[in-house]
């Protein structure tokens, strides 16, 4: 109970009795609630604001002198520093707070809503009959949830004059306090006498708790909540209280709460935080090392604080020395400890609370080589069925040990290192290796099935193929291959290291035509380079020729090294001749011609184009013949023979129209788009602008529907340049803008050129 509040209450009661008024009569005359007057007289509530005092004075019929006396008592009751459990005496750790500006701004906005510190025109809580505002802050261990709540509480304290309280719910302890005990703490902090609590009895404490908070404007911080059952009884039903709940869990079972997921700091915030700890001079002396320390700390506030403390207490250390120490993965968690402050210790608290099934999943997720994983892939690590796997993953999400990105799951690097340590400590090496192999085997098998959507004579998965991944269309297959790329690529490298040469070649072969759908991924040289080595180990000249051709394509187009690619296409030709295979000989000539054309060497280009076409024809390879014709047309354009180029492109279209389903759909789309765009570009060279624009627009629309972003970027840029040359600058601007906005699958050179064109247009 506040002494100042009690003094005001005693004076109010004295005056009311002198006026022979009941509490009910004064409430009716003043407009202040019966409960509010009763709490004021008992000192259970802080002295009211000026407008409430004026309303009471008017209801009591006081003259100016008596009214001023009552107002003076109210002012004394609101003396600065009043706080039953003061925010101003909250724990340390927020003076060097950095970042979270958006989160704090949102908290301030919430604090201004009715029911959270707002008052009506009489100075009473406007939210007395409304729901209080409750905000649940959740996130992984070490994200700074408590620090944010304390920072917000300090900034908002003056809006809640009836009390600012913090309760440590010790949610990660084995014996966390239960709601009845926590309620009593709040009631005592707000001045409810022990005799009143004893008289009411434990069964009535919840009702007393709700009544006491109903007419108050309090700020209540419930820190480190265990779960919903611990928090729910502590949420007031009405009044002007703002409740901040922090928890590692998401507390999804709570209703009518605002939620604030807390993640890592932004890189600039991390650098600023470290600078505040180590000092401006050391930070500015080694800015790159400072940024590296922040990155290796995963921009996690707890890890950053530990790193900063290391540097603060070791003045002889350079920032670079700490960065180099943290760079060793196997020692990073050990290095991120300072005294009793340990990053791994924070993770331990959450890990101990997991069910055995979830703990095993958490450990084994550290085996995932890529940055994230799907539920079907995770299922291979534990042998669970998909539904049980999803439930287990969601348990990890709920406790803050696993993040989500759409339908994928991610362990941040420090948690992954921690999981790896727990895995080595708690599971036999043989079990770990079985889990890893099961995951890798599934990844490669699925990659083969998905890639064959784009291969001639394959398409949809066979009826015998059963799996938890939906590969019912080529688009879904492409989505799986792209989202799971880091994982299946690692599995491919592991297969190569294990000497599974046939498996490596099978994967590369299945992805041959798909690679045209994702040209600028950046890892095709790795895929086909591994396949070349595997084919050589198998001693099969036909496999060797095939994979060397694929590798020549990757070096030529993906890496932009046409001169170097000639070495591999020559090796492919020699291997194909040893194997007596006409089609692979044709492809070797095709890639050789392509490289010479890019090098501007027209004689060799024409020679190898002709050889490729003849060999494709002799080998009966229609898909290859289409590519040879497209190559011939490109060379005709390059030598200024645009009329002849148009005729060759039209021959491609004619062959496509007559081939029916003998051409795989995506290869057909690729060839048709290339022919349409080529016709358009040839028309532009001849000054036929309308025909040029029409053909290029058709090619762009078709390739967009096929989902090939690389080709779309190429032909959007071409369309924009033709429109610009035709004097249609507004249309050109729109096309360049579309090209510049394409995603990561686009040709980076074309995207850069589109942005350059836009800059020039803006300059004029």
N, C-alpha and C positions, 0 to 999 in steps of 0.2 A: 504494500500500500504506500502511496506517495504521501509524505507529510504535508506538502503543499496542497495536494488534491484533497486531503482530509480536512485541512483548514478551510478551504473553499466550501466543501460539503457541509461542515459544521455550521458555517455562517449562513448558508442557504437554508438549512433546516431550521436554524434559530429564527430567521426572518419569516419563513413560511408559517411556523407555529405562532409567531407573534401576530400574524395576519389571520390566524384561525382558518388556514386553508389546508385541505388534505392534498396529498400528492396528486390524486385524480383531478381535483379542482384546479390546481396550479397547471397541470398538463393541459386541461381544456382551455384555460385562460391564456397560456403562453404559446401553445402549439408544440412544445417539447414533449417527447414521449414520456409515459409513466416510468418505463424502464430506465430511460435516460436520466430522469430526475432522481430516481432511486439510487442508481449507480453513482451519481455525482454526490449525493448526500452521504453515501457510505464510503466515499473515497476510492471506489473501485474503478473509477474512470478519471482520466486527467481532466484538469479544469478546461471548460469549454472556450470556444472562440468568442470574439466580441459580439457577433450577431446573436449567438445563443444567450449570452449574458443579457443583452438588450431585451431579448424576448422574455426571459425570466423576470427581469426588472419590470417590464410592462405588465406581465401577468400578476406580479405581486403588488402593483400599484405604487412603486417606489418613487420618491421625489429624486431630484438630481443628486443630492448629497448621499442618500442611501444607495442610489444606483452606482455612483462613483466608488463607494465603499465595496460593493459587490464586485465591480470590475477590477478594482485593485487586487482583491483576493484572487481573482481569476488570473491576473497577470503573474502574481507570485507563484501560482500553481503551474504556470507555463515557463518557469525559469529555464534559461538555456542549460543544456546538459542533462535535462531530465530524461531518463531512460531506464525502465525496470531492469532490462538486460541489455546494456547499451551496445549498439553497433559500434559506437566509438571505442569500445573495449574489445571488439572482435579480435580474433587471432591475427598475428602478423602475416606478411606475405603478399600484401597487395600494394605496397607503396611503390614497387618497381613494375607495376602492371603496365603492359603494352598491348595495343591492338584491341580487337573485338569491338570496334567502334559501332558497327551495324547492330551487333547483338545488344550492346548497352543502350543504343538509341531506341531499339524496339522495346526494351524493358522499361525505359522511361515513358514511352507511349502507353504501354499497358498500365503503368502506375497512374496515369492520368485518366483512366477510364472510370466510369461510375462503378462504385463498389470497391475501388482500390485507392483509398485516400481522398476521394472527391467529397466535397461538402456541399450542402444545399445553402439556400440564402439565409438560413438561420444559424449556419455554422455547424450543423449536425451532419453526421455521415450520410451522404447522398445514397450510399449503397446499403443502408441499414436493412432494406427489404429485398435487396438484390443478392446475387451470387458474388462472393468475393472472387478476385482474380487469382488464379493459380497457374504458375508457370513451372513446368518440369524441364530441367536442364539435364540432358543425358549425353553420354559419350564414353569413349574408350578410356581405360586407365591412363592418367597422366595428361589429359587434355585441358586441365585447369578449370574444372566445373566449380569447385569450391571457391577458387580465387575469383572467378567471374561473379559468383553470387555475392561474395563479400564486397567486391568492388561496387556492384550495383546497390547493395544495401547501404553502403556508406554514402553514395550519391543521392539516394532516395530517402535517407533517414528523416530529414526535416518534414517530409510529407506525412509522416506517421507519428504524431506526437504522443499517442497513447501507448507506445511501446515498440521497441525493436528487439526481437528475440532471435537467438540462434540455438538450435538443438542439434547436437551430434547424434544421429541415429545409428551410427556404428554398424552400417549395413553389411560390412565385410567381416565383422566379428562373428565368432562362433556363438556368442550369447548376446545378440543385439537387444536393446531395451524394447519392451512391448508397449503398445499404445497407452494402456492405463498409466504406466509410470511416466510416460512422456507428457500426458495430459496434466498430471499433477505438477510437473515441473513448470509448465506454462502458467497454470493457475496461480501457483505460488509466486512466480515472477511478476505476474500482473497484480499481486497484492491481495489475493484471496486468503483470508486467515486460515490457519490450520483447524481452528475450531469449527469454522463453517464447512470445511471439507470433511471433517470427522462427522459432523451432524448430518450432512447429506449422504454419506456412505459411498463406497466405491461404485455401486450400481448407478448412482445419480451423477457421478462425476462427468460422464459425457454430456448430460443435459446442462450441467453447470458450465462446462467448457464452452458449449455453443452459446449459452446465454451471455457469458462474460465477453465473448468476442463479437457478439451481435451488434453492439452499439459502439464498438471501438474502431479506431483506425490504427491498426498494428501492421508491422512488417515482420513476418515470420519466416525464418530460413530453416528449412528442414534438410540438413546436410547428410549426404551419404546414406540415402534410404535403401533399405534391404529389398523391399518389394511393395506391392500395392496394399497388402493387408496391414503393413506397418504404417503406411501413410494415410490411407483413406479415413480412419477415424479422427485424424488430426486436422482435416480440412473443415474449416468453419462453414456452416450452412448459410449464413447471411452476415451482412456487415461490411465494413470498409477495409478489410484486411487484404494485404497482398502476401501471397505465400510463394516462396521460391523453394522448389524441391530440387536437390541434386542427387543423381544416382547413376551408377554404371549401367543400370538396367533402363530400358525404354519406358517401363511402367505403362505398357499399353492398356492395362485393365482399368486405368483411371479415366473417368468421364469428365467432360466439361473442363478440360485443362488446355492451356497453351503449351506447345512443345518446342523446345529449342535444342536441336542436335548440335553438339559441339565437336568440331573436328580439329584438324591441325591448324596452326597459324599460317598465314600467307608468308612467302619468303621474305618480303620486306619487313613484316612484323617480327619474324624470327631474328633477322639481322638487328633490328632496333632493340629487341629484348636482350640479345647477347651484348650489344653495345652498352645498354644500361647497366649490365652486370660487370663487364670487364673494363669499361671506361672508353671514352671517345678516342683517346690517343692510341691505345692498342688496337682498337677496332679499325681505325682508318689506316693504320700502318700495314695491315694485312687483310684488305677487304675480301680478296678471293678466298683466302683460308677461312675467314669468318663465315662466308657463304657456304663453304664446304662443310664446316662443322654443323651449321644449321641443317643442311641437307642430310647429313649422316645421322642427325638427331631426329630425322623425319618431321621436323618442324613441330615436334611434340613439346608442349611447354615444360613438362617435368624434365624431359631429357635436356632441354635447353638450359634449364636452371642448374642441373647437375654439371653440365659442361661449363657454364659460366662460373659456378663455384670453384671448379677445378682451376680455371685460369686465374680467378681472384686470389686463391690461396697459394698459387704457385707463380709468383711474379716473375720467376726466371724462365718460365715456359713461354715459347712463342705460340701464337694461335696455330701456326702450321704444324708444330709438334703435336698438338692435340688432334688436329685433323688427320695426321698420319697415323696416330694411335687408333683413332676411331675407324680408319679405313679397313682395318683387319676385322672381317666379319666375326671370326671365331672369338675375338676378344672385345668386341664392341660393348656388349652388355656389361661385362666385367668393368670396362673402363667408365661406363656411365653410372658410377656410384661415388658418392662423396660423403664420408662419414656414415650416418644411418639413413641417408637419402639415396635410395637405389631404384632405378627404373625397373629392374627385374622384380624387386620387392612389390612394386605396385601391381605388376602383372600377376604375381603369386596370389594376391588377395582374390582376384577374380577367378583364376584357374582353380583354386581350392573349392570354389562353390559349384563347379560343373558336375553334372552327372557323369558316371564313368564312360557312357557312350559319347557324350559331347566332348569329354576330355580327350578321348582317343581320336575323334574327328579333328579337334583343334591341333593335336600333335601332328597328325598325318597331313594336314593341309600345308605344313611346312615343306612337304615334298613337291608341291606344285611348282613347276619352274617358272611359269609366267606370273604376271601381276595379279591375275584374277582367275576364277574358276567357275564352271557351271555346276549345278547340282548333279547332273548325270556323270560328269567327270569325277566329282567328289565321291560319288557312290562307289566308284571302283577302288577307292582307297580303303574303304571299310567293309565292303561286301554287303552293305545294306541295300534294300530296295529303294526305289526313287522316293516314294512318299516318306519313308522313315528318314532318309537322308535329308530331305527338305526340312523336316521337323527338327532334326539335329542342328542343321545349319542355322535355322531361325533361333534356336536356343542360344547359339553363340552370338548371333546378332543382338538378341535381347539383352545379354549381359555385357555388351560393348566390346567383345573380343574379335568381332568380325564386321567388316563394313559391306555395304551393298552398292552395286552400280547396275540399276535395272534388275535383270534376273541373274546377275553374276555376283560373286562374293570375293572379298579381298581382305587379306591379312596385310597390314602395313609392315614394313621391313623389320622394325624392332620386335613386333609381336611374332613375326615369322622366325626370327633368330631365337626368340624365347621358346617358341614351339619346337624348334629343331633341337634345342638343348633338352627339353622335356622328353622328346622322342628318343634321343640317344640314351637318356637316363632310365627310361621306363619300359622300353620295348626291345626285344632281342633283335640283333642285326638281321637275322634271317627273315623275321616278320616284316621288318622295314623294307627289305629288298623285294619281298613278294608283293607288298602293297605298291611299291614304285613300278614294278614290272607290269602289274595288272593295269595300272593307270596308263602307262605308256603303250601297252599292247592295244588297249581300247582306243586310244587317241589315233594310232596309226591305222587301225582297221576302219575307223569311222572316216578318217581323211581319205582313204582309198575309195570308199563308197560315195562320199560327197563329191570328190573330184571327178568320178566317172560320169556324173551328170553331164559333163561337158565333153566327154570323149565319144568319138564315133563308135557305134555298135554297142553302146552301154545304156546311158540315160538313167532312168529311175532305178532305185535299189531292187535287187531280185526279191521275189516273193519269200524266199527263204530267210531273208535278212530281217531280224527282229532286234529292235533296240529302243532305248528310251529317248533318243533324239529324233526329232521330226525332220526327215529329209525327203518330204513328199513332193518337193519342187526344187528346181534348179536355184531359185532365189533363196530358199531355206538352206540349201547346201552351201551356197556362197556365203550366207550369213554365218553359218557354223565355221567354215574354213577361215573366215576373217577374224571372228571374235576369239576363236580358239587357236589362232596361228602361233602365238608364242609357245603354247604348250605342245602342239603337235610337232613344231620345229625342233624343240628340245628332245622330244621323243625320237625324232628322226636321227638327230646327232647321237643319241644314246644307242640306237640300233646300229649305227655305223661303227661306234666304238666297240660294241659287242661282237662285231663281225657278222651281223645279219645282213649280208650283202643282197640277197634276193629280196628281203623286205624293203630295203632302201630303194632298190630299183623299182619295185612295184609301186611304192608311194610316188616317186618322181614321175613314173609313166602315167599314173592316174591323174596327175596334176598338170600334165603338159598343156592341154588346151585351156584349162582353167587359168593358167598363168597369163593368158591374153586378157582375162577379165580384171586382173589386178597387177598390171605391169609394174607399177611403181611402188610395190610393197617394200622392196629393198633387200629381200632375202632369197630371191630366186637363184642367184649365183651360188649360194650355200647349198640349196636343195639339189640343183643339178650338178654342182661340183662334187658333192658327196656321192651322187649316183654314178658319176664317171668313175670315181675310185672303186666303187662297189662293182661296177660292170667289169673293170679291168681285173679285179680280184677273182671274178667268176670265170674269166678267160673266154667270154663269149663275144666274138667280134661284132655281131649284130647288135647286142645290147650296148656294147661300147660305142658303136657308131651312132646309135640313137641318142644316148645320153650326151655324147660329145656335141651332137647337133643342138640339143636343148641348151647345153652350156654355152655354145657359140652364140645362140640367140640372147641369152641372159647377159653375156659380156657386151654384145653388140648394142642391145636396146636398153636394158636396165641400167647398165653401168656406163653406156655411151662411149665405148672403146672399140670402134669398128676395126681399127688396125690390129689390135690384139686378138679380136675375134677370128681373124683369118687363120691364125695358127690352129684353132680348135676345129674350124670347119674343114681345114685340110686334113687334120687327123681323122675327122669323122669320115671324110671321103675315102681315105685309105682303108679304114676299118670296114666300111660298107663294101668296098671292092673285095676285100678278103672274104667277107661273108656272102658275096654275090648277090647283094640286095639292091635292086634298082631304086626303090623308093627312098632309102636313106642316102643313096648317092645323089638323088634328085634334091633332097633337103640340103645336103652339103653344098651343092651348087647354088641353091636358092639363097642360103645365108651368105655365101661368098659374094654373090651378085649384090645383095643388100649392102654389105659392108663397102664394096667398091663404089656403089652409087653414093653412099654417104660421104665417101672420100673424094667424090667428084671424078672418078676414074671411069669414064663412060665406055671405053672399049672393053675392058674386062667385065663390066656390068652386063653389056649386051651378050657377050659370049656365054657367061654363066647362066643368064636368064634363059637363053635358048636351050642350053644343055639341061637345065632343070625341067623345062616344059616337056622336052622330048622324053626324058626319063620318067616323069610323072605319067605321061601318056602311055608309055610302054608298060609301066607298072600298074596301070589301072587305078591310080590314086586321084579321085576327083577333088578331094579336099586340097591336096597339094597343087593340083593343076590350077585351081582358083587362085591360090597364092602366087603362083608363077605368072599368071596373067596380070594380076594386080602389080606385080613387080615390073613386068614389061611396060605397063601403062605409065608407071611412075618414071621409068627411064625415058619414055617418049616425051613426057611432060618436061623432064629435066633438060632435054635437048631441043625444046621449042616446038615439038611436033604435036600440038594440042589437038588437031583434028584427028590424027591417028590415035592419040591417047583416048579420045572420047569413044572411038569405035572399039577399042580394046576393052574399055570399061563396060560398054554395052554388050560385048561378048560375054563378060562375066555375068551380067544380069540375065542374059539369055540362057546361059548354062544353069544358073540358079533356078530360073523359072521351069526349066525342063527336067531338073533333077528330082523334084518332088521330095520325098522323105529320105532320099539317099544321102543328103547332106545334113549333118547334125545341126539342129536349130541354131545354136550359138555360133557355130562356124559360118552358117548361112547368113546370120545377122551381121557378123563381122565383115564378111565379104561384100554384102549388099551395101552396108554403110560406107565402106571404103570406096566402092564404085560410085555411089551417089555423090560423095564428097569430091572424088576425083573429077567427075563430070562437071560439078559446079566450079571447081577451081580452074579447069580448062576453059569453061565458058567465060570466066572472069578475065583470063588472059586474052581472050578474043573480044573483050568489051561487051559481052552479052550479059549485062548486069542482072536483068530479071531472071533469066534462066539460071544464072549462077546462084542467086539468092534462093530461088525455089529449090534447087537440088541440095544445097547445103542445109537449108532449114529442115528438109525431109530427112536428111542423114542424121542431124542432131536429134530430132524427135525420135527416130528409130533407135538410136544407140542409147538414148536416155531411158526408153522403155526396157531396153535389154540390161540396163544397170552397169554398163561399162564406163566408169567415170574417166578412165584414162583417155579413151577415144573421144568421149564427150568434150573434154577440155581441149583436145587437139582441134576438133572441128568447130567448136564454138569460137575459138580464136580465129580460125580461118574465115568463118562467117562474118565475124566482126570486122575483120580487115577488108573483106569484099564490100560490106556495107559502107565502110569508111571511104573506100576508093570510089564507090558509086555516089558519094555525096549525101548519104543517108546517115548523118552523124548521130541523130537521136536514137535511131534503131541500133547503131553500132555501140553506143554507150550502154544500152540495155543488155546487149549480148556480152560485152566485155565484163559488165557487172556480174552477170550469171557465171561466167567463167572464173572470175576472181573469187567467187563465193563457194566454189566446189570444195569438197572435202579432201581428206588426205590421199584418196585413191587417184587424184588427178595428176597429170603431168606437171611437176613443179615448175618446169621451164615455161610451159604455156600459161600457167597461172601468173607467174611473174611478169610475163610479157603483157598479159591482159591488164594487170595493175599499172604497168608502165603506160599503156595506151590511155587508160583512164586519167592518169596524171597529166598526160599531154592535152587531153580534151579539156580538163579542168583549167589548165594554164591558158587556154584560148577562150 
